[in-house]
Amino acid sequence: MDDILKKITDRTAKDLVDRKLKVPLATLREMPFYNRKTISFTNSLSTGSGIIAEHKRQSPSKGSFNCPASLKDVVTGYENAGASAISCLTDEPFFGGDLQDLLETRAAVNIPVLRKDFMIDLYQVHEAKAYGADLILLIAACLNDEELYTLSLEALNLGLEILFEVHDLEELERVKKVTEPFNPAKYAIGVNNRDLKRFKTDVANSVNLLPHFPAGVIAISESGLNDPETVKSLRNTGYTGFLIGEHFMKTNQPGAACASFIKAINS
């Protein structure tokens, strides 16, 4: 595991000790959104723009984006712009988010919401359901095969869909093995174009990995998607979803930036 991922997951494990004490699983199950019927992420991607617009206040490599817009303005702006889904960062130490952001996002929009966090524990899957997520992110670099499978089953049993994230062919092959028994309509695979060792992005990573994807599974490209022409090109190669956060969040009006971007990729 790369150093930055280890730092984040170690801190996540530490924080989970306190969260489990403060909000036990029984309390999560009593929250209003826990029994809510989720919105299909894969359906929304297949029938819409394919843009997964992200609310992210900061990143470990770039620091704060200093976006003046409120969370509600950002996520409703994304929905009005035609985004297929919202990605909501809930990691606080490294990305400045929290679970309240997820709760507020779910209450504000009517499109699928991804809880984007570093999932390492079954408790987090139940948190995601209780706070209104429609799907969770599972990062192959953070989890071994058994953990990937166990967390996946828990999510599917709760009615959540899954976005698996991979960085290279080895991780993609692991995810393919884990997901063999799963319904392809219940998960997608995302290729992160960012090298987590150097924090450099190369969209060629998405192009190179696509031929190795399992048949019938939605392909998503993540990171470094700052140019509508890049998204057009990736769409032509077979990608359906495109996760974009920094490009929108570094503006004063992320919703307007998202609208311009979607208009450009559809032109």
N, C-alpha and C positions, 0 to 999 in steps of 0.2 A: 504494500500500500504506500502511495506517495506521502511525503511528509505532511503536506497541507491536509490531506484527507485524514491522516492519522491524528493530527492535532484537533480537527473538527470532530471526529468520531469519539476521541477520548473525552473531549469536553461534553459532547452529547451524552455519553454514558454517565458522566458525573452529574450532569443536570437532571438526568432521568431519575436518579435516586430521590431527589427532592420532589420532583413532580409527582412521582408515584405515591409519596406520602401525603402530599397536599390534596391531590385529586385521585383517589383510588379508582380502580376499574369499575366498581359498582356505581360510582358517581358519574363516570363517563357514559355509562349505559342509560342513565336517567336523563341525559341532556336532550333537548328537543330535536336536534338534527340526527341523533343516533339512529332512529328508526325511519328516517326520511328515505324515500326512493331516489336513488342517484340518477344523474343525467348521463347518458352514454357519451363518453369521450370519443370513441372511435367513430360513432355515427356523426357526431358534430364535425369532426375533422373531414370525414369523407364527403360531406354535403356542403361544407362552407369554404371559407378562405384558406383554411389550414394554418392560420397564424395563431400561435399560442403566445399571448402577450403577457409579459411578466411584470409583477409589482416587486421591485427590489430596491431597497434604500441604499445599499452599499455592497461592496465586494472586498474580499481579502486583498486583491491586487490593485484595485482602483480607489479604495476608500469610499467616502460618501459621494453620492451623485447630486446631493443638494437640490433635489427636485422639490419645488414649493407646493406642488399640487397635493391635496389630501388623498388618502387611499380611496375613498369613495369616488372622488372625481376621476382618479386614474382608472379604476376598474370599470366604472360605468362608461367612461370615455372609450375604453377598449371595446366593450360590448357594442356600443353605438357605432363604433368604427367598422364593425364586422368581424372582430376576432372570433375564432372558433372555440377558444377556451382561454381561461385565465390561469397563469401559474403564480402561486402565492408563496413567497419565501417565509418560512416560520422559524428559521434559525436566528436567534438573537445575537450571540457573541460575535459571529463573523459576518452576518448579513443584515443585522438590524431589524429583523422581523420578529413576530411572535404569533401565538395561536389566536389572539384576539384579532389579528389581521385576517386570518382565515375565516373567523366567525363573521366579521364585517363584510368581507368579500362575498361570502355565500349569501348574506342577507341583501346584498346590493345588486346582484346579477342573476340572470336566468340561463347562463351557459355553464358548461362544466368547469370545475375548479380543481386544479392540481395542487395538492399539498407538496411543495418542493422543500424537502428537508433531507437530512442524512439519517435514513431509517435503519436502525440496528436492533430494534426490540419490538416484540409483538404489541407492547403497550402503545407504541406510537401509531400503530395501525388503527387501534381503537380510538386514539386521540383524533386521528384524521377523520374518522367517521363521525365522531361526536361533535366536531367543530365544523362540519359541513363540506368536507372534501368529496369529490366524486372519484378521484383516483390518487394514487400515491406514486412517488418516485422511488425506485430501487436501483442503487448504483452498484454495478457489478464489482467495481474496484474496492468497495467497502465491505463486501459480503462474500463468504464462501458459498459453495453450491447448496449446502444444506440450509444455510440461512436464507438464501434467495428463495428456495422452495418453500420453506416454512412460512416466511413472511408473505409470499405470494398466495399461498392457500388461505391464510388468515384474511387477507384483503378480499379475495374472491368470495369467501364464505360470508363476508360482511356486505357484499354487493358492490365493492369498490373495483374499479379497473386499475391497471398497472402500466406505468411507463418505465421500462427497463432502460438504464443508461449504460452504454459501452463506450470505450475509448479506442479499442483495437480489436483485431480478429480473434485473439485468444478469449477476450471477454465475451465477444459475440457468440463464439462457439459454446461457451459455458451457458449463456442465456438460452441458446437454442436447445441445449440438452435439458435444461430445467423446465422449459415451457412446452416440451413435446406433448404432454397430455392436456394442455390448456386449449380452450376455445380461442381462436385468433381474434374473435370479435371483442374479447375482454382485455386485451393488452396491446401495447405498441412497443417498438424498440427505437430508442433515440441514440444517435451517434453524436457524442460531444466532440466538437472540432478543436477544443482547447487542450493543449498539452499541459497537464497539471504539474509537470515537473518544471517547465519553463514559462508557463502561463502565456504561451503563444498560440494563436489559432491558425488553422489551415483547413479550409473547406474541402480540400482534396481528400481529407479523411472520410468524409461522408461519401464521396464519389467512389473511393476505393473499397469501402465496406459493403456498399449496397448489393453487389452481385452475390454476396454470401448470406444475405437475409433469407429467412425461411419463407416459403410461399404463403401468400395470403395475409401476411402480417404488415400492418401499417408502419412505414419508415418515417422517422422524424429526424431532422437535422437541428443541432443545437450549437449555439455560440458562433460569433463572427459573421452573423448574417446582417450586415449593415447596408447592403445594396440590393434594391429590388431585382436587379438583373441576375444577381447570384441566386436568389430564390426562384426566379423563373427557370434558370438553368437546372437547378436541383429538382424542380418539379418535373421538368422534361425528362430527367434521368429516372424518375420513379418515386421521388419523395412526396409525401402527402402533407406532413406537418413541419412547421418551422417555429422553433422556440426563440423568441426575441425579447430581451429585457433591457439591457444596457442602452441599446440604440434609442429606445423610447424614453427610458427613465432619465437620461442625461439632458432631456429637454425640459422646458417649463410646462409644457402641455403634452404629456405622453399620449393621451387619447387622440389629439389632433395629429401627432406624429404617426401614430398607428394608422389613422384614416388615410393619410397621404401615402403611406407605404403600401397599404392594401390596394388603393386606387392604382398605384404604379405597377404592382405585380399583375393586375388584371387588365392593364392597358395593352 
